[in-house]
C-alpha cells in the first residue's frame, strides 16, 4: 500500500515539474535547459524563508516572486531574440543554467541545505500511516491540476493559448498578442518550476546542482508522452514515474535511472512522436 | 561554407586528394570520364587546391608553435598545456558535430571518461604494439557507442532537434553515476590512481610530444573531413536535412558517422588524459566537464578545429589561474558563453578572421566558373536497370487528425512521359506525393513502385529507388554555394561510402549536369554565390536542375513553375519536357495552369476529395462532365 502511495506521490510531483517545461516547449518551441535551475531557485527560496525565521511554506510566495521576475527578464533579454533559432535557445538557456548555479553557489556555497518539514506527523490513508506533508502536497497538486485543466479548456485565455499553439500566425492575425502570450507562458512555466522547488525543498536534497535531475526526468516524460496535450503529459508521467519507482524499488537508484533512459531511447527510436502526438 | 572554412590537412590526406582524380575505379571504368579528367585544371580545382595549401600552412604553423613550447617556455608549462590540448581534441570533435553537422552533443565527457577508464586497463601492459592496439580500443569503443546511440535517436527524424542534445546529457549523467558506484571497476569516488605513462615516456617531459602528435593528428583529421564531400554533406544536413533525404542520403547514418568521429576523438583524448594525470576519477565523465567542452568549442569558434582548440587552451588556462583568485570567474565565463551564443556564433576565431579581413582588405576569392570538365560520375543503380517506371496506389488511405486526406486512392502509372495531376485545393495532390515518399503515414492500402511494395518506405529509400522530388517552394541548401548544391545532387545515389572521402568526387560531372548548365546558363554565373542569395525563380530552376541531375526514373514535380514569370514558365516547362522525355523517365506533375497542362501532359489524373476522379488525355478530361462539375466551370 505504501508503495502505491509512493507511486502516486512520485507521479504527481513529476507532473508538476514537467508542466512548466512542457508549456514552454509546447508553446514557444523553446527547450528551457534552465528549467531545473528555476526549480532550484524555488528550493532556495524555501531555504531563505527558513533562515529568515519564517515557515518554509513562505518559500512558495518568494519562489513565485523571484522566478517571475527572473523569468520575465530572461524572456525579454534572451528568449525573445532567439525564437527562430532553436539550437541557440537551447544553448543560451543552458548557459543560463550554469550562470544561475554559479550565482547561487556564490551566496549559499556548494553544500547541501536543510529545510525542515513545515509540519510533521502522519495521517492514516488507505490503511497505512503516511507523512502528512506528503498527503497535503498530493491533495494540493490534484486540485491544482484539475483547476488548470478546467481553465485551459474553458477560459478565454485557455482558448487563446490553444489558438497560438495550433497556428501562431493566424492567432496573431485575429488579434491575439502572441508576444505577450509567449512572455506569459514562459513566466508561468518557470514559476511552476519554482513552486515545485519550494514545495519539494523539505523532502529532497537541496543544493545548487540539484536542477539537472529534474530537467532530465521532465525531458524523459516529454519524449515518452509526446508534445502538445495534457493526456500526453499524463501518459508520459505515468510511464516514466512508474518505471522509475518500480525499478528503483526492485534494484537501486542507478538502475531506475538506466531504465527510464533506456525507455526514452526506445521511444525516440520507435515512436519519435511519443505516446500521444498532437496530430 | 565548405570553401570558406579554413583548416589544415595532413600531408597524407592532401596526397590522394590531388592524385586520386585519375586513379579512382569509377573514372577508370569509364573511358570518357578519363578523357574529361585530362582537362583538369579548371578554376574550381585550382581554387580548392589553394584552399588546401592554406590548410597545410596553418597546420604547419600550429605544429611548429606546439613543438617549440618546451624550449621557449619550460617543461612544466608544456605539461600543463598538454592537458588543455587534450581537452581541445574533445572540443574539436564538438566542432565537427555541432559546428558542421548541426547537432549538439552535450555529453562528450562520457566518451572522454570511457577512453580514460579503458586506458587504465589496456594501456599499462605490453610494448609498443600492445599499447597502440589498446589506444585504438580506447578510440573505437566510444566511437561504436556513439554510432549506436546516434542511429537510434536519428533513425526516424529529418531534423536534429533538442532531443539528441538532452539524450547525450542524460547519458553522461548515467556515466557519472556508474563511475561513482561501480567501484570494483572504476574505483568509485576516488577513482583509479597510479596509472602509468604509456610507451614508457616521462610524464613531465617527452609525454608532451605524444600529446602534440595526437593534437596535430586530430586537427588534420577534422580539417580534412570538413573538406571532403562528406564534410559538404554534413553542412547540408545542418541546413536542410529534409532535402538531403529526398536525394537518397541516409542522413541518420551520416550524422552517426560524425558523432562516432567526435566520440572517437573524445576517447583518444581521454586515454591520453589517463597517462597525463596518472589518475582517473568520475570527474572525467561528469556533466560539468561536458559543459566546459561545449563552452570552449563555442567561445573559441565551433566552425573550425583551430577555433575549438584555441577555446580549450585559452579559456582552460585562464580558468586554472583565475578560478582561485577571482570569485566571479565562473559567472563571467557563463555570461561570455551566453553572449557568444547570442551574438558571435563563430567565436573568437570568427572575430579574429573578421579583423584579419578588415586589416588586409582581402576580399573573398573571386567567383570562378563552375567545372564543366571533370570526372564522369558512375550511374545510379536504378539507371543501370533501365526499367520504365511503374507506380501503383492501391486503395491508399491517409488521415490527419479526423480528416481523411486520401480516401481510397487508386492510381496506376505504367508509361513514361509527363502526367499531370490536377484537382481543386485539398484534393490530395501533394499528400499523394508525401505518402509515397514516407512523409505521411500510410493508414490503409498499398503502394508499389517498379513492382515492389514500398509501403512506409523512408524518403531516402524511395530516392534510392529512383524517385526524384521537387517541391513547390524550392528547397535548396541556402548557405552552400550553387556549385555545392549541384555537386550534392551529382553525388546523390551514385557516391559510395569511400567516394565521399575522396576529393576527386568533388569534380564529378555527368551528361545531365552539362545539359543543365546549357539550359540554365545562369548556374555558372552564380556558381559561387550561396543558393539562398539567388532569386526565387533561379532557385526553382536550380532545384529542378538538382532533381534532374539525380536522373530519377520517376519525377514528382509539385508545381515546378510556381512563382515564375510567363517567360520563365515557358522555358522551364520546355526543359522539363525535354529532360524527362529524352531520359525515358516518367513524371507526375502537379499543375494548376490548364494551358500548361494542355501543352505538357501526355495524360491527366484528376483527384478529388482524396480519390481518383478521372484519368485520360487532356481532351477526355476536358469533356468529362464529372470533372466539369468539380471545377464548376472555374478554369484558372
Interface residues (C-beta under 8 A of the other chain):
Chain A: X31 X78 X81 X82 X86 X87 X88 X90 X91 X92 X94 X95 X96 X98 X99 X102 X103 X105 X106 X212 X213 X215 X216 X219 X220 X223 X253 X254 X257 X258 X261 X264 X265 X268 X269 X270 X272 X279
Chain B: X102 X104 X106 X149 X152 X153 X155 X156 X157 X160 X161 X162 X163 X165 X166 X167 X169 X170 X171 X173 X174 X177 X178 X181 X287 X291 X294 X295 X298 X327 X328 X330 X331 X333 X334 X335 X337 X338 X341 X342 X345 X400 X401
